[in-house]
Amino acid sequence: MLNNKDIRAMDETTILTEIENLKKELFDLRFKHATGQLENTARLFTVRKTIARMKTILSERVGK
C-alpha cells in the first residue's frame, strides 16, 4: 500500500497511471467478490481508499 509520502513524491502523470491501474484492479476484485472467489475482502477497502487518497493529492496540486 502506498502512503501519502510516496504518493506526494510522484508526478501527476504517474499518479494518473497508478489510479487507472488501481481502478482495473478494483474492477477485478469486485468481480471476484461477486462470484465468491475473493478471499481477502479487505483489499477492496484498501484499493478504494488509495484511489481516493491519490485523487485528493491531485486536487490539492491543482488548487495551488
Phi and psi in radians as a Rosetta constraint file:
Dihedral C 1 N 2 CA 2 C 2 CIRCULARHARMONIC -1.485 0.35
Dihedral N 2 CA 2 C 2 N 3 CIRCULARHARMONIC 2.397 0.35
Dihedral C 2 N 3 CA 3 C 3 CIRCULARHARMONIC -1.730 0.35
Dihedral N 3 CA 3 C 3 N 4 CIRCULARHARMONIC 3.057 0.35
Dihedral C 3 N 4 CA 4 C 4 CIRCULARHARMONIC -1.066 0.35
Dihedral N 4 CA 4 C 4 N 5 CIRCULARHARMONIC -0.665 0.35
Dihedral C 4 N 5 CA 5 C 5 CIRCULARHARMONIC -1.099 0.35
Dihedral N 5 CA 5 C 5 N 6 CIRCULARHARMONIC -0.742 0.35
Dihedral C 5 N 6 CA 6 C 6 CIRCULARHARMONIC -1.138 0.35
Dihedral N 6 CA 6 C 6 N 7 CIRCULARHARMONIC -0.727 0.35
Dihedral C 6 N 7 CA 7 C 7 CIRCULARHARMONIC -1.170 0.35
Dihedral N 7 CA 7 C 7 N 8 CIRCULARHARMONIC -0.744 0.35
Dihedral C 7 N 8 CA 8 C 8 CIRCULARHARMONIC -1.134 0.35
Dihedral N 8 CA 8 C 8 N 9 CIRCULARHARMONIC -0.425 0.35
Dihedral C 8 N 9 CA 9 C 9 CIRCULARHARMONIC -1.337 0.35
Dihedral N 9 CA 9 C 9 N 10 CIRCULARHARMONIC -0.301 0.35
Dihedral C 9 N 10 CA 10 C 10 CIRCULARHARMONIC -1.396 0.35
Dihedral N 10 CA 10 C 10 N 11 CIRCULARHARMONIC 2.700 0.35
Dihedral C 10 N 11 CA 11 C 11 CIRCULARHARMONIC -1.529 0.35
Dihedral N 11 CA 11 C 11 N 12 CIRCULARHARMONIC 3.014 0.35
Dihedral C 11 N 12 CA 12 C 12 CIRCULARHARMONIC -1.082 0.35
Dihedral N 12 CA 12 C 12 N 13 CIRCULARHARMONIC -0.721 0.35
Dihedral C 12 N 13 CA 13 C 13 CIRCULARHARMONIC -1.179 0.35
Dihedral N 13 CA 13 C 13 N 14 CIRCULARHARMONIC -0.628 0.35
Dihedral C 13 N 14 CA 14 C 14 CIRCULARHARMONIC -1.151 0.35
Dihedral N 14 CA 14 C 14 N 15 CIRCULARHARMONIC -0.721 0.35
Dihedral C 14 N 15 CA 15 C 15 CIRCULARHARMONIC -1.099 0.35
Dihedral N 15 CA 15 C 15 N 16 CIRCULARHARMONIC -0.778 0.35
Dihedral C 15 N 16 CA 16 C 16 CIRCULARHARMONIC -1.104 0.35
Dihedral N 16 CA 16 C 16 N 17 CIRCULARHARMONIC -0.686 0.35
Dihedral C 16 N 17 CA 17 C 17 CIRCULARHARMONIC -1.124 0.35
Dihedral N 17 CA 17 C 17 N 18 CIRCULARHARMONIC -0.749 0.35
Dihedral C 17 N 18 CA 18 C 18 CIRCULARHARMONIC -1.142 0.35
Dihedral N 18 CA 18 C 18 N 19 CIRCULARHARMONIC -0.657 0.35
Dihedral C 18 N 19 CA 19 C 19 CIRCULARHARMONIC -1.074 0.35
Dihedral N 19 CA 19 C 19 N 20 CIRCULARHARMONIC -0.756 0.35
Dihedral C 19 N 20 CA 20 C 20 CIRCULARHARMONIC -1.096 0.35
Dihedral N 20 CA 20 C 20 N 21 CIRCULARHARMONIC -0.721 0.35
Dihedral C 20 N 21 CA 21 C 21 CIRCULARHARMONIC -1.108 0.35
Dihedral N 21 CA 21 C 21 N 22 CIRCULARHARMONIC -0.724 0.35
Dihedral C 21 N 22 CA 22 C 22 CIRCULARHARMONIC -1.192 0.35
Dihedral N 22 CA 22 C 22 N 23 CIRCULARHARMONIC -0.600 0.35
Dihedral C 22 N 23 CA 23 C 23 CIRCULARHARMONIC -1.131 0.35
Dihedral N 23 CA 23 C 23 N 24 CIRCULARHARMONIC -0.676 0.35
Dihedral C 23 N 24 CA 24 C 24 CIRCULARHARMONIC -1.142 0.35
Dihedral N 24 CA 24 C 24 N 25 CIRCULARHARMONIC -0.738 0.35
Dihedral C 24 N 25 CA 25 C 25 CIRCULARHARMONIC -1.108 0.35
Dihedral N 25 CA 25 C 25 N 26 CIRCULARHARMONIC -0.708 0.35
Dihedral C 25 N 26 CA 26 C 26 CIRCULARHARMONIC -1.091 0.35
Dihedral N 26 CA 26 C 26 N 27 CIRCULARHARMONIC -0.704 0.35
Dihedral C 26 N 27 CA 27 C 27 CIRCULARHARMONIC -1.059 0.35
Dihedral N 27 CA 27 C 27 N 28 CIRCULARHARMONIC -0.807 0.35
Dihedral C 27 N 28 CA 28 C 28 CIRCULARHARMONIC -1.093 0.35
Dihedral N 28 CA 28 C 28 N 29 CIRCULARHARMONIC -0.715 0.35
Dihedral C 28 N 29 CA 29 C 29 CIRCULARHARMONIC -1.120 0.35
Dihedral N 29 CA 29 C 29 N 30 CIRCULARHARMONIC -0.727 0.35
Dihedral C 29 N 30 CA 30 C 30 CIRCULARHARMONIC -1.118 0.35
Dihedral N 30 CA 30 C 30 N 31 CIRCULARHARMONIC -0.687 0.35
Dihedral C 30 N 31 CA 31 C 31 CIRCULARHARMONIC -1.119 0.35
Dihedral N 31 CA 31 C 31 N 32 CIRCULARHARMONIC -0.783 0.35
Dihedral C 31 N 32 CA 32 C 32 CIRCULARHARMONIC -1.122 0.35
Dihedral N 32 CA 32 C 32 N 33 CIRCULARHARMONIC -0.652 0.35
Dihedral C 32 N 33 CA 33 C 33 CIRCULARHARMONIC -1.127 0.35
Dihedral N 33 CA 33 C 33 N 34 CIRCULARHARMONIC -0.716 0.35
Dihedral C 33 N 34 CA 34 C 34 CIRCULARHARMONIC -1.169 0.35
Dihedral N 34 CA 34 C 34 N 35 CIRCULARHARMONIC -0.550 0.35
Dihedral C 34 N 35 CA 35 C 35 CIRCULARHARMONIC -1.620 0.35
Dihedral N 35 CA 35 C 35 N 36 CIRCULARHARMONIC -0.005 0.35
Dihedral C 35 N 36 CA 36 C 36 CIRCULARHARMONIC 1.431 0.35
Dihedral N 36 CA 36 C 36 N 37 CIRCULARHARMONIC 0.267 0.35
Dihedral C 36 N 37 CA 37 C 37 CIRCULARHARMONIC -1.693 0.35
Dihedral N 37 CA 37 C 37 N 38 CIRCULARHARMONIC -0.118 0.35
Dihedral C 37 N 38 CA 38 C 38 CIRCULARHARMONIC -1.469 0.35
Dihedral N 38 CA 38 C 38 N 39 CIRCULARHARMONIC 2.140 0.35
Dihedral C 38 N 39 CA 39 C 39 CIRCULARHARMONIC -1.621 0.35
Dihedral N 39 CA 39 C 39 N 40 CIRCULARHARMONIC -0.669 0.35
Dihedral C 39 N 40 CA 40 C 40 CIRCULARHARMONIC -1.782 0.35
Dihedral N 40 CA 40 C 40 N 41 CIRCULARHARMONIC 1.514 0.35
Dihedral C 40 N 41 CA 41 C 41 CIRCULARHARMONIC -1.248 0.35
Dihedral N 41 CA 41 C 41 N 42 CIRCULARHARMONIC -0.325 0.35
Dihedral C 41 N 42 CA 42 C 42 CIRCULARHARMONIC -1.167 0.35
Dihedral N 42 CA 42 C 42 N 43 CIRCULARHARMONIC -0.394 0.35
Dihedral C 42 N 43 CA 43 C 43 CIRCULARHARMONIC -1.108 0.35
Dihedral N 43 CA 43 C 43 N 44 CIRCULARHARMONIC -0.581 0.35
Dihedral C 43 N 44 CA 44 C 44 CIRCULARHARMONIC -0.997 0.35
Dihedral N 44 CA 44 C 44 N 45 CIRCULARHARMONIC -0.844 0.35
Dihedral C 44 N 45 CA 45 C 45 CIRCULARHARMONIC -1.101 0.35
Dihedral N 45 CA 45 C 45 N 46 CIRCULARHARMONIC -0.769 0.35
Dihedral C 45 N 46 CA 46 C 46 CIRCULARHARMONIC -1.108 0.35
Dihedral N 46 CA 46 C 46 N 47 CIRCULARHARMONIC -0.768 0.35
Dihedral C 46 N 47 CA 47 C 47 CIRCULARHARMONIC -1.155 0.35
Dihedral N 47 CA 47 C 47 N 48 CIRCULARHARMONIC -0.749 0.35
Dihedral C 47 N 48 CA 48 C 48 CIRCULARHARMONIC -1.061 0.35
Dihedral N 48 CA 48 C 48 N 49 CIRCULARHARMONIC -0.769 0.35
Dihedral C 48 N 49 CA 49 C 49 CIRCULARHARMONIC -1.162 0.35
Dihedral N 49 CA 49 C 49 N 50 CIRCULARHARMONIC -0.650 0.35
Dihedral C 49 N 50 CA 50 C 50 CIRCULARHARMONIC -1.152 0.35
Dihedral N 50 CA 50 C 50 N 51 CIRCULARHARMONIC -0.719 0.35
Dihedral C 50 N 51 CA 51 C 51 CIRCULARHARMONIC -1.072 0.35
Dihedral N 51 CA 51 C 51 N 52 CIRCULARHARMONIC -0.788 0.35
Dihedral C 51 N 52 CA 52 C 52 CIRCULARHARMONIC -1.095 0.35
Dihedral N 52 CA 52 C 52 N 53 CIRCULARHARMONIC -0.710 0.35
Dihedral C 52 N 53 CA 53 C 53 CIRCULARHARMONIC -1.084 0.35
Dihedral N 53 CA 53 C 53 N 54 CIRCULARHARMONIC -0.749 0.35
Dihedral C 53 N 54 CA 54 C 54 CIRCULARHARMONIC -1.148 0.35
Dihedral N 54 CA 54 C 54 N 55 CIRCULARHARMONIC -0.737 0.35
Dihedral C 54 N 55 CA 55 C 55 CIRCULARHARMONIC -1.130 0.35
Dihedral N 55 CA 55 C 55 N 56 CIRCULARHARMONIC -0.635 0.35
Dihedral C 55 N 56 CA 56 C 56 CIRCULARHARMONIC -1.122 0.35
Dihedral N 56 CA 56 C 56 N 57 CIRCULARHARMONIC -0.778 0.35
Dihedral C 56 N 57 CA 57 C 57 CIRCULARHARMONIC -1.137 0.35
Dihedral N 57 CA 57 C 57 N 58 CIRCULARHARMONIC -0.673 0.35
Dihedral C 57 N 58 CA 58 C 58 CIRCULARHARMONIC -1.094 0.35
Dihedral N 58 CA 58 C 58 N 59 CIRCULARHARMONIC -0.754 0.35
Dihedral C 58 N 59 CA 59 C 59 CIRCULARHARMONIC -1.183 0.35
Dihedral N 59 CA 59 C 59 N 60 CIRCULARHARMONIC -0.570 0.35
Dihedral C 59 N 60 CA 60 C 60 CIRCULARHARMONIC -1.119 0.35
Dihedral N 60 CA 60 C 60 N 61 CIRCULARHARMONIC -0.679 0.35
Dihedral C 60 N 61 CA 61 C 61 CIRCULARHARMONIC -1.197 0.35
Dihedral N 61 CA 61 C 61 N 62 CIRCULARHARMONIC -0.657 0.35
Dihedral C 61 N 62 CA 62 C 62 CIRCULARHARMONIC -1.207 0.35
Dihedral N 62 CA 62 C 62 N 63 CIRCULARHARMONIC -0.616 0.35
Dihedral C 62 N 63 CA 63 C 63 CIRCULARHARMONIC -1.215 0.35
Dihedral N 63 CA 63 C 63 N 64 CIRCULARHARMONIC -0.351 0.35
